[in-house]
């Protein structure tokens, strides 16, 4: 099972737009990928699902994560790194069965000019600790607010080339 993680809980985020784009492209290549937005997390996650506790609201999310064998994380830049809600989400998931020896591809996005390079590096370290195998091709999409056309698709030639390459490698990974 493949799951795309939109790694922010910000309403109306560009991250979710990118995740939906990847989901659409994977579908066109014959891969039915699920999509989990961190906006779907329980509002009281910090109180209800950390330190060995499990809420009824988080249980369906945990089941999705446990069943997933390949993840595609779309990660926005927050203060030079990845969003804190992503780390809280990782901490809430059961260890080791959630991520151990599974596979992941990482795509960073930012409104600035570096495409969350540092945040992707930071999250790679977390993935390695979890024994989550990270695909070597990591994308960094800068100036994300200038990347979409009216239909919500990427339209710039280089972005299309690199996202297609990453998707093809992710399928083979």
C-alpha positions as a LaTeX table, in Angstrom:
\begin{tabular}{lrrr}
\hline
Residue & $x$ (\AA) & $y$ (\AA) & $z$ (\AA) \\
\hline
Unk1 & 0.00 & 0.00 & 0.00 \\
Unk2 & 1.22 & 3.49 & $-0.91$ \\
Unk3 & 0.34 & 6.54 & 1.20 \\
Unk4 & 1.12 & 10.16 & 0.43 \\
Unk5 & 1.55 & 12.29 & 3.56 \\
Unk6 & 0.70 & 15.99 & 3.28 \\
Unk7 & 2.96 & 16.98 & 6.17 \\
Unk8 & 1.18 & 20.03 & 7.55 \\
Unk9 & $-2.09$ & 20.72 & 9.28 \\
Unk10 & $-2.41$ & 24.17 & 7.72 \\
Unk11 & $-5.83$ & 24.59 & 6.05 \\
Unk12 & $-5.72$ & 25.20 & 2.28 \\
Unk13 & $-1.98$ & 24.52 & 2.08 \\
Unk14 & 0.15 & 24.27 & $-1.03$ \\
Unk15 & 1.43 & 21.05 & 0.50 \\
Unk16 & $-1.96$ & 19.43 & 0.04 \\
Unk17 & $-2.09$ & 20.68 & $-3.57$ \\
Unk18 & 1.27 & 19.04 & $-4.26$ \\
Unk19 & 0.14 & 15.82 & $-2.55$ \\
Unk20 & $-3.00$ & 15.72 & $-4.71$ \\
Unk21 & $-0.89$ & 16.33 & $-7.81$ \\
Unk22 & 1.36 & 13.37 & $-6.93$ \\
Unk23 & $-1.69$ & 11.21 & $-6.21$ \\
Unk24 & $-3.14$ & 12.06 & $-9.62$ \\
Unk25 & 0.15 & 11.35 & $-11.40$ \\
Unk26 & 0.58 & 8.01 & $-9.61$ \\
Unk27 & $-2.98$ & 7.04 & $-10.56$ \\
Unk28 & $-2.20$ & 7.78 & $-14.22$ \\
Unk29 & 0.73 & 5.34 & $-13.89$ \\
Unk30 & $-1.46$ & 2.63 & $-12.37$ \\
Unk31 & $-0.71$ & 3.19 & $-8.66$ \\
Unk32 & $-3.67$ & 3.80 & $-6.36$ \\
Unk33 & $-2.14$ & 5.86 & $-3.56$ \\
Unk34 & $-3.95$ & 6.94 & $-0.44$ \\
Unk35 & $-3.61$ & 10.49 & 0.83 \\
Unk36 & $-3.28$ & 11.45 & 4.48 \\
Unk37 & $-3.26$ & 15.12 & 5.33 \\
Unk38 & $-2.00$ & 15.95 & 8.79 \\
Unk39 & $-5.00$ & 18.28 & 8.97 \\
Unk40 & $-6.94$ & 15.02 & 9.60 \\
Unk41 & $-5.14$ & 14.42 & 12.90 \\
Unk42 & $-7.16$ & 14.65 & 16.12 \\
Unk43 & $-7.02$ & 18.18 & 17.51 \\
Unk44 & $-5.90$ & 16.88 & 20.90 \\
Unk45 & $-3.21$ & 14.52 & 19.51 \\
Unk46 & $-0.58$ & 15.75 & 21.99 \\
Unk47 & $-2.80$ & 14.79 & 24.92 \\
Unk48 & $-4.52$ & 11.72 & 23.48 \\
Unk49 & $-1.95$ & 9.73 & 21.49 \\
Unk50 & 1.56 & 10.17 & 22.84 \\
Unk51 & 3.48 & 8.04 & 25.31 \\
Unk52 & 1.74 & 4.77 & 24.58 \\
Unk53 & $-1.82$ & 6.06 & 24.61 \\
Unk54 & $-4.16$ & 5.46 & 21.66 \\
Unk55 & $-7.42$ & 7.32 & 21.00 \\
Unk56 & $-10.33$ & 6.03 & 18.96 \\
Unk57 & $-9.83$ & 9.02 & 16.61 \\
Unk58 & $-6.21$ & 8.13 & 15.84 \\
Unk59 & $-6.72$ & 4.37 & 15.48 \\
Unk60 & $-7.88$ & 4.49 & 11.79 \\
Unk61 & $-4.85$ & 6.66 & 10.99 \\
Unk62 & $-2.55$ & 4.19 & 12.76 \\
Unk63 & $-4.09$ & 1.35 & 10.74 \\
Unk64 & $-3.33$ & 3.19 & 7.49 \\
Unk65 & 0.28 & 3.77 & 8.56 \\
Unk66 & 0.75 & 0.16 & 9.70 \\
Unk67 & $-0.59$ & $-1.18$ & 6.38 \\
Unk68 & 1.49 & 1.20 & 4.24 \\
Unk69 & 4.70 & $-0.18$ & 2.73 \\
Unk70 & 5.74 & 2.95 & 0.79 \\
Unk71 & 5.33 & 6.57 & 1.85 \\
Unk72 & 5.68 & 9.74 & $-0.16$ \\
Unk73 & 6.12 & 12.71 & 2.19 \\
Unk74 & 5.38 & 16.22 & 0.89 \\
Unk75 & 7.04 & 18.48 & 3.45 \\
Unk76 & 6.79 & 22.27 & 3.60 \\
Unk77 & 9.47 & 24.45 & 5.11 \\
Unk78 & 8.63 & 25.78 & 8.55 \\
Unk79 & 11.29 & 27.98 & 10.14 \\
Unk80 & 14.17 & 26.33 & 8.30 \\
Unk81 & 13.02 & 22.76 & 8.93 \\
Unk82 & 9.90 & 20.58 & 8.77 \\
Unk83 & 6.61 & 21.25 & 10.61 \\
Unk84 & 6.42 & 20.31 & 14.27 \\
Unk85 & 3.11 & 18.56 & 13.62 \\
Unk86 & 5.00 & 16.07 & 11.42 \\
Unk87 & 7.29 & 15.16 & 14.33 \\
Unk88 & 4.34 & 14.87 & 16.71 \\
Unk89 & 2.61 & 12.61 & 14.16 \\
Unk90 & 5.71 & 10.38 & 13.90 \\
Unk91 & 5.93 & 10.26 & 17.71 \\
Unk92 & 2.24 & 9.29 & 17.99 \\
Unk93 & 2.60 & 6.36 & 15.56 \\
Unk94 & 3.39 & 2.94 & 17.00 \\
Unk95 & 7.05 & 1.96 & 16.96 \\
Unk96 & 8.49 & $-0.02$ & 15.27 \\
Unk97 & 5.69 & $-1.35$ & 13.05 \\
Unk98 & 4.69 & 2.02 & 11.61 \\
Unk99 & 7.86 & 2.75 & 9.65 \\
Unk100 & 10.51 & 0.09 & 10.35 \\
Unk101 & 12.14 & $-1.23$ & 7.13 \\
Unk102 & 9.53 & 0.44 & 4.93 \\
Unk103 & 10.29 & 2.86 & 2.07 \\
Unk104 & 9.84 & 6.60 & 1.63 \\
Unk105 & 10.34 & 9.34 & $-0.94$ \\
Unk106 & 10.70 & 12.95 & 0.20 \\
Unk107 & 9.67 & 16.16 & $-1.55$ \\
Unk108 & 10.32 & 19.52 & 0.05 \\
Unk109 & 8.46 & 22.67 & $-0.83$ \\
Unk110 & 8.81 & 26.29 & 0.18 \\
Unk111 & 7.64 & 29.74 & $-0.76$ \\
Unk112 & 11.30 & 30.77 & $-0.70$ \\
Unk113 & 14.07 & 29.84 & $-3.09$ \\
Unk114 & 15.52 & 26.67 & $-1.53$ \\
Unk115 & 12.62 & 24.21 & $-1.52$ \\
Unk116 & 13.10 & 23.13 & 2.11 \\
Unk117 & 16.56 & 21.65 & 1.65 \\
Unk118 & 17.34 & 21.80 & 5.38 \\
Unk119 & 13.97 & 20.42 & 6.44 \\
Unk120 & 14.35 & 17.44 & 4.11 \\
Unk121 & 17.82 & 16.80 & 5.52 \\
Unk122 & 16.47 & 17.02 & 9.07 \\
Unk123 & 13.59 & 14.67 & 8.29 \\
Unk124 & 15.97 & 12.23 & 6.57 \\
Unk125 & 17.77 & 11.89 & 9.90 \\
Unk126 & 14.47 & 11.06 & 11.62 \\
Unk127 & 13.71 & 8.49 & 8.89 \\
Unk128 & 17.09 & 6.83 & 9.35 \\
Unk129 & 16.52 & 6.55 & 13.09 \\
Unk130 & 13.17 & 4.84 & 12.39 \\
Unk131 & 14.84 & 2.47 & 9.87 \\
Unk132 & 12.66 & 4.00 & 7.16 \\
Unk133 & 14.55 & 3.54 & 3.89 \\
Unk134 & 14.68 & 6.87 & 2.03 \\
Unk135 & 14.88 & 6.99 & $-1.75$ \\
Unk136 & 18.00 & 8.86 & $-2.85$ \\
Unk137 & 16.22 & 11.25 & $-5.23$ \\
Unk138 & 14.76 & 13.98 & $-3.03$ \\
Unk139 & 13.07 & 16.96 & $-4.67$ \\
Unk140 & 13.13 & 20.55 & $-3.49$ \\
Unk141 & 10.47 & 22.72 & $-5.11$ \\
Unk142 & 11.00 & 26.41 & $-4.45$ \\
Unk143 & 8.59 & 29.34 & $-4.95$ \\
Unk144 & 5.70 & 26.88 & $-4.71$ \\
Unk145 & 3.11 & 29.62 & $-5.11$ \\
Unk146 & 4.33 & 30.13 & $-8.70$ \\
Unk147 & 4.30 & 26.45 & $-9.68$ \\
Unk148 & 0.60 & 25.70 & $-10.28$ \\
Unk149 & $-1.66$ & 26.42 & $-13.23$ \\
Unk150 & $-5.41$ & 27.07 & $-12.92$ \\
Unk151 & $-6.17$ & 23.32 & $-12.79$ \\
Unk152 & $-3.83$ & 22.81 & $-9.82$ \\
Unk153 & $-1.16$ & 21.05 & $-11.87$ \\
Unk154 & 2.51 & 21.82 & $-12.24$ \\
Unk155 & 3.25 & 23.44 & $-15.58$ \\
Unk156 & 6.91 & 24.45 & $-15.58$ \\
Unk157 & 9.02 & 22.15 & $-17.74$ \\
Unk158 & 11.76 & 21.49 & $-15.18$ \\
Unk159 & 9.29 & 20.80 & $-12.36$ \\
Unk160 & 7.37 & 18.38 & $-14.58$ \\
Unk161 & 10.61 & 16.64 & $-15.58$ \\
Unk162 & 11.86 & 16.20 & $-12.01$ \\
Unk163 & 8.51 & 15.20 & $-10.48$ \\
Unk164 & 7.98 & 12.63 & $-13.25$ \\
Unk165 & 11.46 & 11.25 & $-12.67$ \\
Unk166 & 10.84 & 11.02 & $-8.93$ \\
Unk167 & 7.47 & 9.32 & $-9.45$ \\
Unk168 & 8.97 & 6.76 & $-11.84$ \\
Unk169 & 11.80 & 6.00 & $-9.43$ \\
Unk170 & 9.36 & 5.81 & $-6.51$ \\
Unk171 & 7.27 & 3.23 & $-8.36$ \\
Unk172 & 10.41 & 1.14 & $-9.03$ \\
Unk173 & 11.77 & 1.66 & $-5.48$ \\
\hline
\end{tabular}
